[in-house]
Amino acid sequence: MPSNAVDFNKTLRSAVDETLAEALGCNVLDILYTNLETKYAITRDELPRRTDVLYQTLEIALGVQGAKTIGTHIAEKLYRKLEIPFNKHEGYALLDYIEVAKTKLNQGTAP
């Protein structure tokens, strides 16, 4: 389980990479990251601090429902890696799940 923000960001980046590669394939993942870097000047390492832009990019590419579905899968993988129980919430997007995970870690409510 991550002990600081750097570890949390690495864990989040790993969850994003793995989920997108599984769902969309490595070629599409590479295109997505190239687009983020070219259009928004966001590198892979900066992505955990700019998940809002990632989510917007997914909405443009996959539509609102597609982005929500992928976002939920990213969140599920993140929670598994953090060893936090995952509870799906209607109306939550990826950014909501990330904030809840940070809060749980900061409060020490994660196992």
Secondary structure as GFF3:
##gff-version 3
##sequence-region A 1 111
A	DSSP	alpha_helix	5	24	.	.	.	ID=ss1
A	DSSP	alpha_helix	26	40	.	.	.	ID=ss2
A	DSSP	three_ten_helix	47	49	.	.	.	ID=ss3
A	DSSP	alpha_helix	51	82	.	.	.	ID=ss4
A	DSSP	alpha_helix	94	107	.	.	.	ID=ss5
###
